[in-house]
Amino acid sequence: MVLVLGLASAAGAQALPAPAWVRSVEIIRPGTTVRAAPDAQSARRGTIQVGTRVPFVARVRGRGCPGGEWIQLGAHAFVCETLVRFSPEAPEGDTLPRLEPGQLLPRMHAFVAADGTWAYARPQDYFSDTWVESLGRGFGVAVVERREVGGVEMARTRSNLWIPVSALRWARPSDFAGVELDEAHPLDRVAWVRHEQAPLSARPSGPTVERATRLSLVEVLEERGGFYRIGEDRWIRASHVARPRPATVPAEVGPGERWIDVDTQRQIVTAYVGAAAVWATPASTGRPRTPTPLGVHRIWVKLAEDDMDDLEREDVVENYAIQAIPWVQYFAGGNGFHTAFWHDRFGHARSHGCVNLAPSDARWLFEFTQPALPPGWDAILPHEREPGTVVRVR
């Protein structure tokens, strides 16, 4: 028995028969690309991880796929039939990147401790000095396996190279998290301490009576002469805190639409729904030589994780390369939001142009913005009927 389904969203596409028992299709090829139409030349919508079962909507005739058969997964989402197999099971896929309970990051990350550290194709090659790559100090690797070989502990990276664990220093991601804004935490009262051991006084310009912890959340109760009162007889210098500024809604934002404000002066990221601020956090935007691009942008791609480097640049003293950075959202070329697990200096400009966030904050913002990443997808691009979230950088 076969089933033929009509396709309102694939105008002009010829519907093809499919087994009546089909409930989903399983992705069987790595890097399976989703297209906006049943045509290999149509816009990309994203990629899906192998083993994911995605919804089956219809089977249609298209172009650019061997045999011409395409599978529709949803509105403006099609994959070539050669990349999938029919399944009677319900759709099922992981929320990517995978995060185990209690973890801040989906993977173990480490950094090369010294220039010229050798990486090997096999762990036993360490003993014969048969190396295949020389790594620079500070290069970040995602570790997928640790194994002891001949009394030496070796780590296998995501790129299947082996490095002695003794040549690595492990990442220590910050457990800091921003705050959801409500009556208890209104936008005009929240602030975060920017400096370690910031002095507190009993009155403005008074002697220090206490010290505040960096990135601690404080409530601004009163402002006087460049100082904020943050408690009973406790004042802090305004320059020692990161405090959000209210933002006007950009003209590009529709009624009730979600959008993001990036304040490079105060190093604060605020999430809005229409004119209402719903969440805020300190961030790290670009340094003066590599500023985050100002203006109004839209998120143009969301990635569960991405490798980042500047290895092609010859005008810098040191290059960087970091594997598998999670919760990445590009909004201006290669500049975007992402996790930073190599520092916790949020509230200070520090990046090469991106907006660095603590892991919990990067995840929160990734889940807040549009388009949402469906289960099993590791990348998604917006569509004209599902645009990316507006990002205003000022």
C-alpha positions in Angstrom: 0.0 0.0 0.0 1.3 3.5 -0.9 0.4 6.9 0.2 0.4 10.1 -2.0 0.5 13.4 -0.2 -0.1 16.8 -1.6 2.4 19.6 -1.1 1.1 23.1 -0.5 4.5 24.4 0.6 6.4 22.9 -2.5 4.4 24.8 -5.1 4.7 23.0 -8.5 6.4 19.9 -7.1 5.1 16.6 -8.3 4.0 14.3 -5.5 5.4 10.8 -5.5 4.1 7.6 -3.8 5.6 6.4 -0.5 4.9 3.4 1.7 1.9 4.0 4.0 3.9 2.8 7.0 6.4 5.6 6.8 6.4 7.9 9.9 9.9 9.3 9.6 13.1 9.1 7.6 16.5 8.3 9.2 19.5 10.3 8.2 22.2 7.9 6.9 24.9 10.2 5.6 27.2 12.6 7.5 26.6 16.3 6.8 23.2 15.8 5.2 22.2 19.2 3.9 18.6 20.4 4.2 17.4 22.6 1.3 14.6 25.2 1.2 13.0 23.5 -1.9 13.4 20.1 -3.7 16.3 21.5 -5.7 20.0 21.1 -5.1 20.5 24.7 -6.1 18.0 26.1 -3.6 19.0 27.8 -0.4 20.5 25.8 2.4 18.4 25.5 5.6 20.9 23.5 7.7 22.5 20.1 8.4 21.3 17.1 10.3 23.3 14.5 12.3 23.5 10.9 11.2 21.0 8.6 13.0 18.4 11.3 13.5 14.8 10.3 12.6 13.1 13.4 11.2 9.4 13.9 10.3 8.2 12.6 7.0 5.8 15.0 5.3 5.9 13.9 1.7 8.0 12.5 -1.2 8.2 14.7 -4.3 10.0 15.0 -7.6 12.8 17.6 -7.7 16.1 18.5 -9.3 19.7 17.8 -8.5 19.2 14.6 -6.6 20.1 11.2 -8.1 16.8 9.7 -9.3 15.1 13.0 -8.7 13.3 12.0 -5.4 13.2 14.4 -2.5 11.8 14.1 1.0 9.9 17.0 2.7 10.6 17.3 6.4 8.6 20.4 7.1 7.8 23.8 5.7 10.7 24.8 3.4 12.8 21.8 4.4 13.8 19.1 2.0 16.5 16.4 1.8 17.7 14.2 -1.1 16.2 10.7 -0.8 19.6 9.1 -1.2 20.6 10.5 2.1 17.8 8.9 4.2 15.9 5.7 4.7 12.3 5.2 5.5 11.3 4.3 9.0 8.1 3.2 10.7 9.3 4.8 14.0 8.3 8.2 15.3 10.7 11.1 14.7 13.5 11.2 17.3 16.7 13.3 17.6 19.1 14.7 20.2 19.0 18.3 21.3 22.4 19.5 20.0 24.9 20.1 21.4 24.3 17.3 23.9 24.7 18.3 27.5 24.8 15.8 30.3 23.1 16.8 33.6 25.4 18.9 35.8 27.7 19.8 32.9 28.5 23.3 31.7 30.0 22.1 28.3 29.0 19.3 26.0 32.7 18.2 25.6 36.0 18.2 27.4 38.2 21.0 26.2 41.9 21.5 26.7 44.6 23.9 25.5 48.1 23.2 24.2 50.6 24.3 26.9 53.7 25.0 24.8 54.6 25.9 21.2 55.7 23.0 19.0 53.7 20.4 20.8 53.5 17.3 18.6 50.3 15.5 17.7 50.3 11.9 16.6 48.1 9.7 14.3 48.3 6.8 16.8 49.1 6.9 20.5 52.0 4.5 20.1 53.7 6.9 17.6 54.6 9.0 20.6 57.4 6.6 21.5 59.0 6.8 18.0 58.5 10.6 17.6 56.5 10.0 14.5 54.3 13.1 14.7 52.0 14.4 12.0 51.2 18.0 13.2 52.9 20.6 15.4 50.5 22.7 17.5 50.9 26.2 18.8 50.6 27.3 22.4 47.0 28.0 23.4 45.4 26.0 20.6 42.2 24.5 21.9 41.2 20.9 21.3 38.1 19.0 22.1 39.0 15.7 23.8 36.9 12.7 23.0 39.0 9.9 24.6 41.8 9.4 27.1 44.0 6.3 27.1 47.1 5.2 28.8 49.7 3.7 26.5 53.1 2.4 27.8 52.6 4.4 31.0 51.8 7.7 29.2 48.3 9.1 29.2 47.3 10.2 25.8 44.2 12.3 24.7 42.4 11.8 21.4 41.0 15.0 19.9 37.9 15.5 17.8 40.2 15.5 14.7 41.5 12.1 15.7 45.0 13.2 16.7 46.7 12.0 19.9 48.4 14.4 22.3 50.1 13.6 25.6 47.9 14.8 28.5 51.0 16.2 30.1 51.2 18.7 27.2 47.7 20.0 27.8 46.0 22.3 30.4 42.3 21.7 30.9 39.7 24.3 30.4 37.8 25.6 33.4 34.6 27.1 32.2 32.9 29.7 34.2 29.7 28.8 36.0 28.5 32.4 35.8 24.9 33.0 34.5 22.9 36.1 33.7 19.5 36.9 35.1 16.0 36.8 33.8 14.3 40.1 34.3 11.1 40.5 36.2 9.6 42.5 39.0 12.2 41.2 41.4 15.0 42.0 38.9 14.0 45.0 36.8 16.3 46.2 34.1 17.0 49.6 35.7 18.2 48.0 39.0 20.4 45.1 38.0 24.2 45.4 37.7 27.3 43.2 38.0 30.6 43.9 39.7 33.3 44.2 37.1 36.4 44.1 39.2 37.8 41.6 41.7 37.7 42.8 45.3 35.9 46.0 44.2 35.8 48.4 47.2 32.5 49.1 49.0 32.1 52.1 51.3 29.5 53.2 53.8 29.0 56.4 51.9 30.0 57.9 48.5 33.8 58.5 48.4 34.1 57.0 51.9 36.8 54.6 53.2 36.6 51.0 52.1 34.6 48.8 54.6 34.1 45.7 52.5 35.1 44.1 49.2 32.8 42.8 46.5 33.3 39.6 44.4 33.7 40.1 40.6 30.5 39.2 38.6 28.3 39.2 41.7 24.8 40.5 41.0 23.9 43.7 42.8 20.7 45.8 43.0 21.1 49.5 42.3 19.0 51.3 44.9 20.3 54.9 44.5 22.7 56.9 42.4 24.8 59.8 43.7 28.0 61.5 42.5 29.3 58.6 40.4 28.4 56.0 43.1 25.6 53.4 43.4 24.0 52.4 46.6 23.6 48.6 46.5 22.6 47.9 50.0 22.1 49.4 53.5 25.1 51.7 53.9 26.9 50.1 51.0 28.1 52.1 48.0 30.2 51.1 45.0 31.8 53.3 42.3 29.7 53.3 39.1 32.7 52.5 37.0 33.2 49.3 39.0 29.9 47.7 37.8 28.4 46.7 34.5 24.8 48.0 34.3 22.4 47.7 31.4 21.0 50.8 29.6 17.5 50.7 28.3 17.3 50.3 24.5 14.8 51.6 22.0 13.2 49.0 19.7 14.9 48.9 16.2 12.7 49.7 13.3 13.5 46.2 11.9 11.8 44.5 14.8 8.1 43.6 14.4 5.4 43.8 17.1 6.3 41.3 19.9 9.3 40.0 18.0 12.4 38.8 19.9 15.6 40.7 19.5 19.0 41.2 21.1 20.7 44.4 22.3 24.5 44.4 22.5 25.9 47.3 24.4 29.7 47.5 23.7 30.2 50.5 26.0 28.9 48.7 29.0 29.6 45.1 27.8 26.0 44.0 28.4 23.8 41.7 26.3 20.0 42.2 26.8 17.3 40.1 25.3 14.0 41.7 24.5 10.5 40.7 23.4 9.2 43.8 21.7 9.9 46.7 24.2 10.1 44.4 27.2 13.6 43.4 28.5 13.5 39.7 29.6 17.1 38.8 30.3 20.5 40.4 30.6 24.1 39.4 31.2 27.7 40.7 31.1 29.6 39.7 27.9 32.9 40.3 26.2 32.8 42.0 22.9 35.6 42.9 20.5 38.8 44.7 21.6 39.5 48.1 20.1 41.6 46.6 17.3 39.0 43.9 16.5 35.6 45.6 17.3 32.3 43.9 17.1 30.5 45.4 14.0 28.1 48.1 15.1 24.6 48.4 13.6 21.5 46.3 13.1 22.0 42.7 11.9 20.1 39.4 11.8 21.4 36.0 12.9 22.2 34.3 9.6 23.2 30.9 10.9 23.0 28.9 14.2 25.5 26.1 14.8 25.5 23.5 17.6 29.2 23.9 17.6 31.9 25.3 15.3 35.7 25.4 15.0 37.2 28.9 15.0 40.7 30.1 14.0 42.7 32.8 12.4 45.4 30.6 11.0 45.4 32.5 7.6 46.4 35.8 9.3 50.0 36.8 9.1 49.7 40.2 10.7 49.3 38.9 14.3 51.9 37.8 16.8 50.0 34.7 17.8 47.3 32.8 15.9 44.5 30.9 17.6 42.5 27.8 16.8 39.8 26.3 19.0 37.8 23.2 18.3 34.1 22.6 18.8 33.0 25.9 20.4 29.3 25.3 21.4 26.1 27.4 20.9 27.4 29.6 18.0 25.2 32.3 16.3 26.7 34.4 13.6 25.1 37.7 12.9 27.7 39.8 11.0 29.9 37.7 8.8 32.1 35.6 11.1 31.1 37.6 14.2 28.5 36.2 16.5 27.5 35.0 19.9 29.3 31.9 21.3 30.5 30.3 24.5 33.9 31.3 25.9 35.4 28.7 28.1 38.9 30.1 28.1 38.2 33.1 30.3 35.6 34.6 32.6 36.3 38.3 32.1 32.8 39.0 31.2 32.0 42.7 31.5 35.3 43.6 29.7 36.1 43.7 26.0 38.2 40.7 25.1 37.3 39.1 21.8 38.4 39.2 18.2 35.0 40.6 17.3 32.6 38.0 18.5 30.4 38.3 21.6 31.8 36.0 24.2 29.4 34.5 26.8 29.6 32.2 29.7 28.4 28.7 28.8 25.1 28.9 30.5 24.4 32.3 28.9 25.4 31.1 25.4 23.0 28.2 25.8 20.2 30.4 27.1 20.5 32.9 24.2 20.8 30.0 21.6 17.5 28.7 22.8 15.9 32.1 22.8 16.7 33.2 19.3 15.1 32.3 16.0 15.1 30.1 14.1 15.0 27.3 16.6 17.3 24.3 16.0 15.2 21.2 15.5 16.1 18.0 17.3 19.0 16.2 15.5 20.0 19.3 13.5 23.5 20.6 14.1 23.0 23.8 12.0 20.1 25.9 10.8 19.8 28.9 8.5 16.9 31.3 8.5 14.3 31.5 5.7 12.5 34.5 4.4 9.4 33.2 6.2 11.4 32.4 9.3 14.0 35.2 9.6 16.8 35.2 12.1 16.6 37.2 15.3 17.5 40.9 15.1 20.8 41.9 16.8 21.5 45.5 17.4 25.1 46.4 18.3 25.7 49.8 19.7 
